[in-house]
Amino acid sequence: MMSIIAGFLSRMILLRFFVILLGLTLFVLTLEIVGLISSILEINPSPLMSVGEYALARAPGVLNTFLPFCLLLALLLSITELSYRNEMTAIWSIGIAPSRLILMLLPVAAVVGAIQFLIADQAVPAAAPYLRNWGIGDYASQSNKVAPGDPIWVRSGTDVIQAKFVSPNLDEMKNMIIFRRQSDGLLLQQLYVERAIQVGDHWKLSNINVFDRGGRVPYHLTEMNYAGEMRLLSGAQTDSPEEMSMSQISDYIAHDGYGQRPVYVYQTWWHKRLSPFIVAFIMIALCVPLATRFRRGGGLGPLLGIGVGMGFLFFVSDGVAASIGEIGLVTPWLAAWTPTIVFGAIAAGLVARTELA
């Protein structure tokens, strides 16, 4: 009996979840495409292909944004429908407590959490380079396009490098200036390099003019080896943790953010990347106790209002907490998990109050 009820509720919630998610995503993408159509049509000579490519690239970001709220709506609509038909009354009457019902819906939370994690960790980073390259809408200021003659900036450890030319596969640079620095950022030396070619795990520099700190006489070198890992500061790579996979975020944390952003920014997003599984469970834990107040239909408007209000408050507080973590006001893990902990405690309190009533 329990497995039948669990399967019935899970199918009901997931069906409404996918329908709401698909409808909302199509609605948002349609609004974006209509508003940006003139820029989108420049992507591809075929108008239909242009719209299709943009929609495909933007879909992961839209899905990632609205997926938790779609789960909340699916839960509330399912509970509303069951309450209206007095089926929630039947569920409570056979002795299923709210806490047990929440545990029965754990597979739903796992499925939704896994979907959001995969979208945020794989689909969004894969689509981001195309959006930045097109430079449409919010990505206009993040475009990868570099005007002819504009320098490319590269980071190698504590050193900063400027190059007038970088080959597409990043194995050759020309007309470079290497600013060699101490760990505290103090400039030690400037190298003016005509050409650099990657050879194995190092770079072979040609025709180098060396200027040391302290006013010493400059000197010229025909060749020298330069060891270091090159990291683009602009161009093909992003420093936004929202557009990185978890492995990339971990790499930036291990290397102190490569000097692009403070490391606590990446630490905050590392913790947030793990949150979808818990957030999905909290959405269920918040909605189920509300259903006990509407056992025989009636008053369903307040149920939807309270549920949507609590969900909206959670998402707003989650965004604010992440912003606070990004500017370093609180510890990264605390910024990432505080809203989840607080609303988890609220959900636990609602469940306990319902079962003790």
C-alpha positions in Angstrom: 0.0 0.0 0.0 2.7 2.5 0.9 4.7 1.8 -2.2 1.6 2.3 -4.3 0.8 5.7 -2.7 4.5 6.7 -3.0 4.5 5.8 -6.7 1.2 7.5 -7.4 2.3 10.8 -5.7 5.8 10.7 -7.3 4.4 10.3 -10.8 1.8 13.0 -10.2 4.3 15.5 -8.9 7.0 14.7 -11.6 4.5 15.0 -14.4 3.3 18.4 -13.3 6.9 19.4 -12.7 8.1 18.6 -16.2 5.0 20.3 -17.8 5.4 23.5 -15.8 9.2 23.5 -16.4 8.8 23.1 -20.2 6.0 25.7 -20.4 7.9 28.3 -18.3 11.1 27.7 -20.2 9.4 28.1 -23.6 7.7 31.2 -22.4 10.9 32.9 -21.1 12.8 31.9 -24.2 10.1 33.3 -26.5 10.2 36.6 -24.7 14.0 36.8 -25.0 14.0 35.9 -28.6 11.3 38.5 -29.5 13.2 41.2 -27.6 16.6 40.3 -29.1 15.6 39.1 -32.5 17.7 41.5 -34.5 20.9 40.4 -32.8 20.0 36.7 -32.8 19.5 36.7 -36.6 23.2 37.6 -37.0 24.2 34.2 -35.5 23.5 32.2 -38.6 22.6 33.0 -42.2 19.4 31.0 -41.7 16.9 32.8 -39.5 15.4 29.5 -38.3 18.9 28.1 -37.4 19.8 31.4 -35.6 16.7 31.2 -33.4 17.3 27.4 -32.8 20.9 27.9 -31.8 20.2 30.7 -29.4 17.3 28.9 -27.8 19.4 25.7 -27.4 22.3 27.7 -25.8 20.1 29.7 -23.5 17.8 26.9 -22.4 20.2 25.5 -19.7 20.5 28.8 -18.0 16.7 29.3 -18.0 16.1 25.8 -16.7 18.7 26.2 -14.0 17.1 29.4 -12.8 13.4 28.3 -12.7 13.8 24.6 -11.9 13.4 24.8 -8.1 10.4 27.1 -8.4 8.8 24.7 -10.9 9.1 21.9 -8.3 7.4 24.1 -5.7 4.5 24.9 -8.1 4.2 21.2 -9.0 4.0 20.2 -5.3 1.4 22.9 -4.5 -0.7 22.1 -7.5 -0.6 18.4 -6.7 -1.5 19.0 -3.1 -4.3 21.4 -4.1 -5.8 18.8 -6.5 -5.6 16.0 -4.0 -7.2 18.2 -1.3 -10.0 19.3 -3.6 -10.9 15.7 -4.3 -10.5 14.8 -0.5 -7.7 12.3 -1.4 -5.3 14.0 1.1 -7.9 13.1 3.8 -7.8 9.5 2.7 -4.0 9.5 2.9 -4.0 11.0 6.5 -6.8 8.6 7.6 -4.7 5.5 6.9 -2.1 6.7 9.3 0.5 8.2 7.1 2.1 11.0 9.0 3.6 14.1 7.2 7.1 13.0 8.1 6.5 9.6 6.5 5.0 11.2 3.4 8.1 13.4 3.1 10.4 10.4 3.2 8.2 8.6 0.6 8.8 11.6 -1.7 12.6 11.4 -1.3 13.1 9.9 -4.8 11.4 12.9 -6.3 13.8 15.2 -4.5 16.7 13.1 -5.7 15.6 13.1 -9.3 15.0 16.9 -9.4 18.2 17.6 -7.5 20.2 15.4 -9.9 18.7 17.1 -12.9 19.5 20.6 -11.6 23.0 19.6 -10.7 23.7 18.2 -14.1 22.3 21.3 -15.8 24.3 23.7 -13.6 27.5 21.6 -13.7 27.6 20.5 -17.3 25.0 22.1 -19.6 25.5 25.7 -18.4 29.3 25.7 -18.7 29.0 24.0 -22.2 26.6 26.7 -23.5 28.3 29.7 -21.9 31.2 30.1 -24.5 28.6 30.4 -27.4 26.6 33.0 -25.6 29.7 35.1 -24.7 30.9 34.8 -28.3 27.6 36.0 -29.7 27.5 38.9 -27.1 23.7 39.1 -27.1 21.6 40.6 -24.3 23.2 40.2 -20.8 26.3 38.7 -22.5 27.1 41.8 -24.5 29.6 43.0 -22.0 31.2 39.5 -21.8 31.8 38.9 -25.5 34.8 36.9 -26.5 35.3 39.0 -29.6 38.6 41.0 -29.5 39.1 43.9 -31.9 42.2 43.7 -34.2 45.2 45.0 -32.4 43.7 44.6 -28.9 46.1 42.9 -26.5 45.3 39.6 -24.9 46.1 39.3 -21.2 47.4 36.0 -19.8 48.2 34.9 -16.3 51.0 32.5 -15.3 51.2 32.1 -11.6 51.9 35.5 -10.1 53.1 36.8 -13.5 50.9 38.8 -15.8 51.5 38.7 -19.6 50.3 40.9 -22.4 50.5 39.6 -26.0 49.5 41.2 -29.2 48.9 37.8 -30.8 47.9 34.4 -29.5 47.4 31.4 -31.7 43.9 29.7 -31.6 45.3 26.6 -29.8 47.3 28.8 -27.4 50.7 27.3 -28.2 52.3 30.5 -29.7 52.4 34.2 -28.7 54.0 37.2 -30.3 55.0 40.7 -29.2 54.7 40.0 -25.5 55.4 41.8 -22.3 55.9 39.6 -19.2 55.5 41.4 -15.9 57.3 39.1 -13.4 56.0 39.7 -9.9 56.6 38.6 -6.3 53.8 36.8 -4.5 52.7 40.1 -2.9 52.3 41.7 -6.4 55.6 43.7 -6.4 57.1 44.0 -9.9 60.5 42.4 -10.2 61.2 42.4 -13.9 59.8 43.2 -17.3 60.5 41.0 -20.3 59.8 42.3 -23.8 59.5 39.1 -26.0 59.2 38.9 -29.7 57.9 35.3 -29.8 57.0 32.4 -27.5 56.4 28.8 -28.5 55.1 26.1 -26.1 57.5 23.2 -25.9 56.3 20.4 -23.6 55.7 21.8 -20.2 57.6 25.1 -20.8 57.7 28.1 -23.2 60.6 28.9 -25.4 61.1 32.7 -25.7 63.0 34.4 -28.6 64.6 37.8 -28.8 64.0 39.1 -25.2 64.8 42.5 -23.8 65.1 42.4 -20.0 64.4 45.3 -17.7 65.2 44.6 -14.0 63.8 46.5 -11.1 66.2 49.0 -9.5 67.3 50.9 -12.6 69.9 48.3 -13.7 71.1 48.4 -17.3 68.7 46.5 -19.7 70.1 43.6 -21.5 69.2 41.3 -24.5 68.8 37.5 -24.6 68.4 35.5 -27.8 66.5 32.7 -26.2 65.4 31.6 -22.8 62.9 29.1 -21.3 59.9 30.2 -19.3 58.0 27.7 -17.1 54.4 28.4 -16.1 50.8 27.7 -16.8 49.0 30.3 -19.0 45.5 31.4 -17.9 43.5 33.7 -20.1 42.1 36.8 -18.3 39.9 37.7 -21.2 38.8 36.0 -24.4 37.8 32.4 -24.4 37.7 31.7 -20.7 35.3 33.0 -18.1 36.1 33.7 -14.4 32.4 33.5 -13.5 31.8 30.5 -11.2 28.2 30.3 -12.3 29.5 29.2 -15.8 32.0 26.7 -14.5 31.8 23.0 -13.7 32.5 21.9 -10.2 35.9 20.5 -11.2 36.8 23.9 -12.7 35.7 25.7 -9.5 37.7 23.2 -7.5 40.8 24.0 -9.7 40.4 27.7 -9.1 40.1 27.2 -5.4 43.2 25.1 -5.4 45.1 27.8 -7.2 43.8 30.7 -5.2 41.4 31.9 -8.0 44.4 32.4 -10.3 44.3 35.9 -9.1 41.1 36.7 -11.1 38.7 36.9 -8.2 39.1 36.3 -4.4 39.1 32.6 -3.6 36.1 32.9 -1.3 33.9 33.7 -4.4 34.7 30.2 -5.8 34.3 28.6 -2.4 30.8 30.0 -2.1 29.8 28.7 -5.4 31.4 25.3 -4.7 29.1 24.9 -1.8 26.1 26.2 -3.7 26.7 23.7 -6.5 25.9 20.9 -4.0 22.6 22.5 -2.7 20.1 21.4 -5.4 19.5 18.0 -3.7 18.8 19.6 -0.3 16.7 22.5 -1.8 14.4 20.0 -3.5 14.0 18.1 -0.3 13.2 21.3 1.6 10.5 22.3 -1.0 8.8 19.0 -0.3 9.2 19.4 3.5 7.7 22.9 3.4 4.7 21.9 1.3 3.6 18.6 2.9 2.8 20.1 6.4 0.7 22.8 4.7 -1.5 20.1 3.2 -2.7 19.0 6.7 -4.5 22.4 7.1 -6.7 21.7 4.1 -7.8 18.1 4.5 -11.3 18.5 3.0 -10.8 21.1 0.3 -11.7 24.7 0.7 -9.2 27.4 1.5 -6.9 26.2 -1.3 -6.1 29.8 -2.3 -4.3 30.5 1.0 -2.5 27.2 0.6 -1.1 28.3 -2.8 -0.4 31.8 -1.5 1.5 30.6 1.6 3.4 28.0 -0.3 4.5 30.4 -3.1 5.3 33.1 -0.5 7.6 30.8 1.5 9.3 29.6 -1.7 9.8 33.1 -3.0 11.2 34.2 0.4 13.6 31.2 0.3 14.9 32.0 -3.2 15.4 35.7 -2.4 17.3 35.0 0.8 19.4 32.4 -1.0 20.4 34.9 -3.6 21.2 37.6 -1.0 23.2 35.1 1.0 25.2 34.1 -2.1 26.0 37.8 -2.8 27.1 38.3 0.8 29.4 35.3 0.4 30.8 36.7 -2.9 31.9 39.9 -1.3 33.5 38.1 1.6 31.3 39.4 4.5 30.8 35.9 5.9 32.4 32.4 5.5 31.6 30.8 2.1 30.0 27.7 3.5 27.8 29.8 5.9 26.7 32.1 3.0 25.9 29.1 0.8 24.0 27.0 3.4 22.4 29.5 5.8 19.1 29.9 3.9 18.9 26.1 3.5 19.6 25.5 7.2 17.0 28.2 8.3 14.2 27.0 6.0 15.1 23.4 6.8 14.6 24.2 10.5 11.2 25.9 9.6 10.1 22.8 7.7 11.1 20.6 10.6 9.2 22.8 13.0 6.1 22.7 10.8 6.3 18.9 10.6 6.7 18.5 14.3 3.9 20.9 15.1 1.6 19.1 12.7 2.3 15.6 14.1 2.0 16.8 17.7 -1.3 18.6 17.1 
